[in-house]
Amino acid sequence: MMSEKQQQLRKQLLAKIHTHSRYKLLIANDAWQTFLQVRFGVPSISQSTLRKYLWFKGI
């Protein structure tokens, strides 16, 4: 279970991901799930860990 601070960080990172041009391009090309599977080994970002979310922090 995530702490309140971790949950807040997760929400902030998700907002950053979902507004990023790379995410929008992958979604437009129906490639988001493939990207997640190849990069993180998960079919959905919701199945990822907080550590994996931090990779997106540089976006």
N, CA, C and O atoms as a MOPAC input file, in Angstrom:
PM7 MOZYME 1SCF
protein

 N      0.84500 1    -1.18100 1     0.00000 1
 C      0.00000 1     0.00000 1     0.00000 1
 C      0.89100 1     1.24600 1     0.00000 1
 O      1.91700 1     1.29400 1     0.67900 1
 N      0.48400 1     2.23300 1    -0.76200 1
 C      1.27400 1     3.46100 1    -0.86300 1
 C      0.88300 1     4.44200 1     0.23800 1
 O     -0.26400 1     4.50300 1     0.68100 1
 N      1.87500 1     5.19600 1     0.65100 1
 C      1.60300 1     6.25000 1     1.61900 1
 C      0.87800 1     7.38900 1     0.91200 1
 O      0.78500 1     7.40400 1    -0.31600 1
 N      0.37100 1     8.32900 1     1.67500 1
 C     -0.32800 1     9.47800 1     1.09600 1
 C      0.61200 1    10.27000 1     0.18100 1
 O      0.20400 1    10.73300 1    -0.88400 1
 N      1.86100 1    10.41900 1     0.59900 1
 C      2.83600 1    11.14200 1    -0.21100 1
 C      3.10700 1    10.40900 1    -1.52800 1
 O      3.21200 1    11.04000 1    -2.58000 1
 N      3.21900 1     9.08900 1    -1.47100 1
 C      3.42800 1     8.29900 1    -2.68200 1
 C      2.22400 1     8.40000 1    -3.61500 1
 O      2.38800 1     8.49900 1    -4.83100 1
 N      1.02500 1     8.37500 1    -3.05800 1
 C     -0.18600 1     8.50100 1    -3.86900 1
 C     -0.23200 1     9.86000 1    -4.57000 1
 O     -0.61500 1     9.95600 1    -5.73600 1
 N      0.15600 1    10.88600 1    -3.85800 1
 C      0.17800 1    12.23000 1    -4.43400 1
 C      1.20900 1    12.30300 1    -5.56400 1
 O      0.93200 1    12.87400 1    -6.61900 1
 N      2.39200 1    11.73000 1    -5.34900 1
 C      3.42400 1    11.70700 1    -6.38100 1
 C      2.92600 1    10.94200 1    -7.60100 1
 O      3.12500 1    11.38300 1    -8.73300 1
 N      2.28100 1     9.80000 1    -7.37800 1
 C      1.74100 1     8.99200 1    -8.47200 1
 C      0.74000 1     9.80000 1    -9.29200 1
 O      0.79100 1     9.78000 1   -10.52200 1
 N     -0.15700 1    10.50100 1    -8.63300 1
 C     -1.15000 1    11.31700 1    -9.33800 1
 C     -0.49000 1    12.42600 1   -10.14100 1
 O     -0.90400 1    12.71000 1   -11.26500 1
 N      0.53100 1    13.05100 1    -9.57500 1
 C      1.24200 1    14.11700 1   -10.28700 1
 C      1.95800 1    13.56700 1   -11.52000 1
 O      1.94100 1    14.18300 1   -12.58600 1
 N      2.58500 1    12.40700 1   -11.36400 1
 C      3.29000 1    11.80100 1   -12.49000 1
 C      2.32100 1    11.36000 1   -13.58100 1
 O      2.61000 1    11.51600 1   -14.76700 1
 N      1.17600 1    10.81100 1   -13.18600 1
 C      0.17600 1    10.42000 1   -14.17700 1
 C     -0.32900 1    11.63000 1   -14.95200 1
 O     -0.51100 1    11.56100 1   -16.16800 1
 N     -0.55200 1    12.71700 1   -14.26300 1
 C     -0.99500 1    13.94000 1   -14.94400 1
 C      0.06600 1    14.40400 1   -15.93300 1
 O     -0.25600 1    14.82900 1   -17.04200 1
 N      1.32900 1    14.32300 1   -15.53200 1
 C      2.42100 1    14.73200 1   -16.40900 1
 C      2.51900 1    13.80800 1   -17.61800 1
 O      2.72600 1    14.26800 1   -18.74100 1
 N      2.37000 1    12.50600 1   -17.38900 1
 C      2.42300 1    11.53300 1   -18.47700 1
 C      1.30100 1    11.78300 1   -19.47700 1
 O      1.53700 1    11.84100 1   -20.68400 1
 N      0.08400 1    11.92900 1   -18.97100 1
 C     -1.08900 1    12.03000 1   -19.84200 1
 C     -1.19500 1    13.35400 1   -20.58300 1
 O     -2.04800 1    13.49500 1   -21.46000 1
 N     -0.36800 1    14.31000 1   -20.26200 1
 C     -0.36200 1    15.57500 1   -20.99800 1
 C      0.88300 1    15.72700 1   -21.87000 1
 O      1.04700 1    16.73600 1   -22.55600 1
 N      1.75600 1    14.72300 1   -21.84000 1
 C      3.00200 1    14.78500 1   -22.60000 1
 C      2.76900 1    14.42800 1   -24.06900 1
 O      1.94400 1    13.56900 1   -24.38200 1
 N      3.48900 1    15.08200 1   -24.95000 1
 C      3.32100 1    14.86300 1   -26.39000 1
 C      3.65500 1    13.42800 1   -26.80500 1
 O      3.02100 1    12.89500 1   -27.71500 1
 N      4.63400 1    12.79400 1   -26.16100 1
 C      4.98500 1    11.41200 1   -26.50500 1
 C      3.82400 1    10.47100 1   -26.19200 1
 O      3.50700 1     9.58300 1   -26.98300 1
 N      3.19900 1    10.66800 1   -25.04500 1
 C      2.03100 1     9.85600 1   -24.67700 1
 C      0.92600 1    10.05200 1   -25.71000 1
 O      0.32800 1     9.08300 1   -26.17600 1
 N      0.65800 1    11.30000 1   -26.06300 1
 C     -0.40400 1    11.59300 1   -27.02700 1
 C     -0.11400 1    10.95800 1   -28.38200 1
 O     -1.02500 1    10.46000 1   -29.04300 1
 N      1.14400 1    10.97500 1   -28.79600 1
 C      1.53100 1    10.35600 1   -30.06000 1
 C      1.34000 1     8.83900 1   -29.99600 1
 O      0.80500 1     8.24300 1   -30.93100 1
 N      1.77200 1     8.21900 1   -28.90800 1
 C      1.59800 1     6.77800 1   -28.75500 1
 C      0.12200 1     6.39900 1   -28.73100 1
 O     -0.26700 1     5.40000 1   -29.33600 1
 N     -0.69200 1     7.16900 1   -28.05100 1
 C     -2.13600 1     6.90900 1   -28.00400 1
 C     -2.73700 1     7.04800 1   -29.39900 1
 O     -3.52400 1     6.20300 1   -29.82500 1
 N     -2.37100 1     8.10700 1   -30.10700 1
 C     -2.90800 1     8.35900 1   -31.44900 1
 C     -2.56000 1     7.22100 1   -32.41100 1
 O     -3.31300 1     6.93700 1   -33.34300 1
 N     -1.42400 1     6.57700 1   -32.18000 1
 C     -0.98500 1     5.48000 1   -33.04100 1
 C     -1.29100 1     4.10300 1   -32.44900 1
 O     -0.77800 1     3.08400 1   -32.91100 1
 N     -2.12900 1     4.09500 1   -31.42700 1
 C     -2.53800 1     2.86000 1   -30.76100 1
 C     -1.32600 1     2.02700 1   -30.33200 1
 O     -1.31300 1     0.80400 1   -30.47800 1
 N     -0.31000 1     2.71300 1   -29.80000 1
 C      0.92900 1     2.03300 1   -29.42300 1
 C      1.25600 1     2.14800 1   -27.93500 1
 O      2.30800 1     1.67300 1   -27.50700 1
 N      0.40200 1     2.75300 1   -27.15100 1
 C      0.68700 1     2.96900 1   -25.73000 1
 C      0.87300 1     1.66200 1   -24.98100 1
 O      1.84500 1     1.50400 1   -24.24400 1
 N     -0.05300 1     0.71700 1   -25.16200 1
 C      0.05600 1    -0.54600 1   -24.44200 1
 C      1.29600 1    -1.32700 1   -24.87100 1
 O      1.94300 1    -1.96600 1   -24.04100 1
 N      1.62500 1    -1.27900 1   -26.14300 1
 C      2.83700 1    -1.94500 1   -26.62600 1
 C      4.07000 1    -1.31600 1   -25.98400 1
 O      4.97800 1    -2.02300 1   -25.54800 1
 N      4.09800 1     0.00400 1   -25.93000 1
 C      5.20700 1     0.71300 1   -25.28300 1
 C      5.34800 1     0.27600 1   -23.82900 1
 O      6.45300 1    -0.02400 1   -23.37600 1
 N      4.24000 1     0.23800 1   -23.09800 1
 C      4.29300 1    -0.17100 1   -21.69100 1
 C      4.77900 1    -1.61100 1   -21.54400 1
 O      5.56700 1    -1.92900 1   -20.65300 1
 N      4.29600 1    -2.47100 1   -22.43200 1
 C      4.69700 1    -3.88100 1   -22.35300 1
 C      6.18100 1    -4.04500 1   -22.63200 1
 O      6.86900 1    -4.77500 1   -21.91900 1
 N      6.68100 1    -3.37600 1   -23.65800 1
 C      8.09500 1    -3.50100 1   -24.02500 1
 C      8.99000 1    -2.82000 1   -22.98800 1
 O      9.99500 1    -3.39300 1   -22.56700 1
 N      8.63400 1    -1.61200 1   -22.57800 1
 C      9.49100 1    -0.82000 1   -21.67900 1
 C      9.44100 1    -1.29300 1   -20.22900 1
 O     10.46200 1    -1.33600 1   -19.54200 1
 N      8.21700 1    -1.65300 1   -19.76500 1
 C      8.04100 1    -1.96400 1   -18.34000 1
 C      7.54900 1    -3.37700 1   -18.04900 1
 O      7.53700 1    -3.80900 1   -16.89700 1
 N      7.14100 1    -4.10000 1   -19.09900 1
 C      6.63800 1    -5.45300 1   -18.88700 1
 C      5.24600 1    -5.49400 1   -18.29100 1
 O      4.86400 1    -6.49300 1   -17.68100 1
 N      4.47900 1    -4.42500 1   -18.45700 1
 C      3.10500 1    -4.37700 1   -17.96100 1
 C      2.18600 1    -3.86900 1   -19.07800 1
 O      2.60400 1    -3.04100 1   -19.88800 1
 N      0.94500 1    -4.35500 1   -19.13000 1
 C      0.02300 1    -3.90800 1   -20.17500 1
 C     -0.68400 1    -2.58600 1   -19.84700 1
 O     -1.32700 1    -1.98200 1   -20.70600 1
 N     -0.55400 1    -2.15400 1   -18.60300 1
 C     -1.23800 1    -0.93600 1   -18.16800 1
 C     -0.37400 1    -0.21300 1   -17.14000 1
 O      0.26100 1    -0.84900 1   -16.29900 1
 N     -0.35200 1     1.11100 1   -17.20800 1
 C      0.43900 1     1.88400 1   -16.25200 1
 C     -0.06900 1     1.67100 1   -14.82300 1
 O      0.69000 1     1.80300 1   -13.86300 1
 N     -1.35600 1     1.34000 1   -14.68800 1
 C     -1.91200 1     1.10100 1   -13.35200 1
 C     -1.31800 1    -0.14700 1   -12.71200 1
 O     -1.38800 1    -0.30600 1   -11.49300 1
 N     -0.73700 1    -1.03400 1   -13.51300 1
 C     -0.12000 1    -2.24500 1   -12.98300 1
 C      1.36800 1    -2.05500 1   -12.72100 1
 O      2.06400 1    -2.98900 1   -12.32400 1
 N      1.84200 1    -0.84900 1   -12.94500 1
 C      3.24600 1    -0.54500 1   -12.74200 1
 C      3.49100 1    -0.17500 1   -11.28000 1
 O      2.55500 1     0.08700 1   -10.52400 1
 N      4.75200 1    -0.15800 1   -10.90400 1
 C      5.11100 1     0.23700 1    -9.54800 1
 C      5.52100 1     1.71000 1    -9.54600 1
 O      5.79700 1     2.28800 1   -10.59700 1
 N      5.55800 1     2.29200 1    -8.38800 1
 C      5.96900 1     3.69400 1    -8.25600 1
 C      7.38300 1     3.88400 1    -8.80000 1
 O      7.67600 1     4.91000 1    -9.41300 1
 N      8.24800 1     2.92200 1    -8.58600 1
 C      9.62000 1     3.00600 1    -9.08800 1
 C      9.61800 1     3.15800 1   -10.61100 1
 O     10.40900 1     3.92700 1   -11.15800 1
 N      8.74300 1     2.43700 1   -11.28900 1
 C      8.65900 1     2.54200 1   -12.73800 1
 C      8.08100 1     3.88800 1   -13.15900 1
 O      8.45800 1     4.42300 1   -14.20200 1
 N      7.18200 1     4.43400 1   -12.37000 1
 C      6.63000 1     5.76200 1   -12.66400 1
 C      7.74200 1     6.80700 1   -12.68900 1
 O      7.69500 1     7.76000 1   -13.46600 1
 N      8.71800 1     6.61900 1   -11.84900 1
 C      9.78600 1     7.60600 1   -11.74800 1
 C     10.58300 1     7.72000 1   -13.03500 1
 O     11.22500 1     8.74500 1   -13.26600 1
 N     10.55900 1     6.69500 1   -13.87800 1
 C     11.21200 1     6.77400 1   -15.17700 1
 C     10.59700 1     7.92400 1   -15.97700 1
 O     11.29400 1     8.60900 1   -16.72600 1
 N      9.29300 1     8.13100 1   -15.81300 1
 C      8.58400 1     9.17200 1   -16.54500 1
 C      8.86900 1    10.56900 1   -15.99500 1
 O      8.55200 1    11.56800 1   -16.63900 1
 N      9.45600 1    10.63600 1   -14.82700 1
 C      9.68400 1    11.93800 1   -14.20400 1
 C     10.49200 1    12.86600 1   -15.09200 1
 O     10.32800 1    14.08400 1   -15.02700 1
 N     11.36200 1    12.30500 1   -15.92000 1
 C     12.16800 1    13.10300 1   -16.82500 1
 C     11.40400 1    13.61800 1   -18.04400 1
 O     11.93400 1    14.42000 1   -18.81400 1
 N     10.19300 1    13.17400 1   -18.22100 1
 C      9.40200 1    13.60400 1   -19.38300 1
 C      9.07300 1    15.06900 1   -19.28500 1
 O      8.41400 1    15.61400 1   -20.17000 1

